[in-house]
Amino acid sequence: MKLLTVSVLVCSMMALAGAAALQEAEKEHEAVAKIQEEEHHVDNRSTYCPDGWTKYNIRCFLFVPEALSWAQAEKNCLSMGAHLASVHGTEEYNQIKSMIEEKTHEYPETWIGGSDSQEDGVWLWSDGTPFIFSYWCSGEPTTQQCLQMNYGGDKCWDDTYCATTLPSVCAKKI
């Protein structure tokens, strides 16, 4: 009888854990769907970006060549009504890389808006959007707390020290 009770408890715990994981996956799917819906939604607002900014879907992106720390780069973006760029898919990442290459004729390591400075291993975008897509280099992330793109030969993502000075990419909604 005790074995049956223990078995029932274990099965119940496994079912609850599975249900929780399913709910979390559904929440992530809904968040991605909402971002994609917003990107394709057309309204009466201006569809133009300020001079020097590059339009992609519903956002404008700006490459800032000045080498700043991650916090200084975010503060600079905020001063323009933007944040360091969040990235929500491979196509968008490739567009940002292309924009940087067009401006610099190379692929410099560059700040984007990801950080796990609030809690190690919990990556967040500075603009508050869900951190679902990632393009980490092999073996990354490690123990540093700020996200750079265009790292290494694969031009992937690396976490590095936030005090490092790099160029950056800002993004804001149209």
C-alpha positions in Angstrom: 0.0 0.0 0.0 2.8 2.4 0.8 4.5 1.6 -2.5 1.2 2.4 -4.3 0.9 5.7 -2.4 4.5 6.7 -3.2 4.0 5.8 -6.9 0.9 7.9 -7.1 2.7 10.8 -5.5 5.6 10.6 -7.8 3.4 10.3 -10.9 1.4 13.3 -9.6 4.6 15.4 -9.1 5.8 14.5 -12.6 2.5 15.4 -14.1 2.5 18.8 -12.3 6.1 19.5 -13.5 5.2 18.6 -17.0 2.1 20.9 -16.9 4.3 23.7 -15.6 6.8 23.3 -18.4 4.0 23.2 -20.9 2.5 26.4 -19.5 5.9 28.1 -19.7 6.4 27.0 -23.3 2.9 28.3 -24.2 3.8 31.7 -22.6 7.0 32.0 -24.6 5.1 31.0 -27.8 2.5 33.7 -27.1 5.2 36.3 -26.4 6.9 35.5 -29.8 3.6 35.6 -31.6 2.8 39.0 -30.0 6.2 40.4 -31.1 5.7 39.1 -34.7 2.1 40.5 -34.8 3.4 43.9 -33.7 6.1 43.8 -36.4 3.5 43.2 -39.1 0.8 45.5 -37.7 0.3 48.7 -39.8 -1.2 51.8 -38.2 -1.4 55.5 -38.8 1.9 56.4 -37.2 4.8 57.5 -39.4 6.6 54.7 -41.1 9.8 56.6 -41.4 12.9 56.5 -39.3 14.9 59.6 -38.3 17.9 60.5 -40.6 20.7 58.0 -40.1 18.5 55.3 -38.7 17.7 52.1 -40.6 14.1 50.7 -40.8 13.4 47.0 -40.3 9.8 45.9 -39.7 8.4 48.2 -37.0 11.7 49.5 -35.6 14.5 51.8 -36.5 18.1 50.9 -35.8 21.1 53.1 -35.4 24.8 52.0 -35.3 26.7 54.1 -32.9 30.5 53.9 -33.7 31.6 55.6 -30.4 33.2 53.0 -28.0 31.2 53.1 -24.8 30.6 50.8 -21.9 27.3 48.8 -22.0 25.7 51.2 -19.5 26.9 54.3 -21.3 25.7 52.9 -24.6 22.2 52.2 -23.1 22.1 55.7 -21.6 23.1 57.1 -25.0 20.3 55.2 -26.7 17.8 56.4 -24.0 18.8 60.0 -24.8 17.5 59.3 -28.4 14.2 57.7 -27.2 15.6 54.2 -27.8 17.3 51.2 -26.1 20.2 49.0 -27.0 18.8 46.7 -29.6 16.9 43.6 -28.7 17.0 40.8 -31.3 14.0 38.5 -32.0 15.1 36.3 -34.8 17.8 35.2 -37.3 16.6 37.5 -40.1 16.6 40.5 -37.8 20.1 39.6 -36.5 21.3 39.4 -40.1 19.8 42.8 -40.9 21.6 44.4 -38.0 24.9 42.7 -39.0 24.4 44.0 -42.6 23.6 47.5 -41.3 26.9 47.5 -39.3 28.9 46.2 -42.2 27.4 48.8 -44.5 28.5 51.6 -42.1 31.9 50.2 -41.2 32.9 47.8 -44.0 33.6 45.2 -41.3 31.9 43.4 -38.4 33.1 45.0 -35.2 32.1 43.5 -31.9 29.1 45.6 -30.9 26.9 46.0 -27.8 23.2 45.0 -28.1 20.7 45.2 -25.2 21.1 41.8 -23.5 22.3 41.5 -19.9 22.1 39.1 -17.0 23.4 41.6 -14.4 20.2 41.3 -12.3 20.6 37.5 -11.9 23.3 35.3 -13.3 22.0 33.2 -16.2 18.7 35.1 -16.5 19.1 37.1 -19.7 16.9 40.1 -20.2 16.6 42.8 -23.0 17.0 46.4 -21.8 13.8 47.3 -23.7 11.7 44.8 -21.7 10.8 42.4 -24.6 11.1 38.7 -24.0 14.6 37.2 -24.4 13.6 34.2 -26.5 15.9 34.2 -29.5 19.6 33.8 -29.0 22.7 33.3 -31.2 25.3 32.4 -28.6 28.8 31.3 -29.7 29.8 27.8 -28.8 30.6 27.6 -25.0 28.7 30.9 -24.3 27.4 32.5 -22.2 29.8 32.2 -19.3 30.1 34.5 -16.3 30.2 38.0 -17.8 27.0 40.0 -17.8 26.7 42.1 -21.0 25.9 40.9 -24.5 28.1 41.7 -27.6 27.4 40.6 -31.1 29.8 39.9 -34.0 32.1 37.8 -31.8 34.6 35.5 -33.4 34.6 34.0 -36.9 30.9 33.0 -36.7 29.9 36.6 -35.8 27.8 35.1 -32.9 27.0 36.4 -29.4 29.4 36.5 -26.5 28.9 37.8 -22.9 31.7 40.1 -21.9 32.5 42.5 -19.1 30.1 45.5 -19.1 32.9 48.0 -18.6 34.4 47.0 -22.0 34.1 49.9 -24.5 32.5 48.9 -27.8 30.3 50.5 -30.5 26.6 49.8 -30.1 23.2 49.4 -31.9 20.2 51.4 -30.6 16.6 50.5 -31.6 13.2 52.1 -31.2 9.7 51.5 -32.5 8.5 53.6 -35.3 
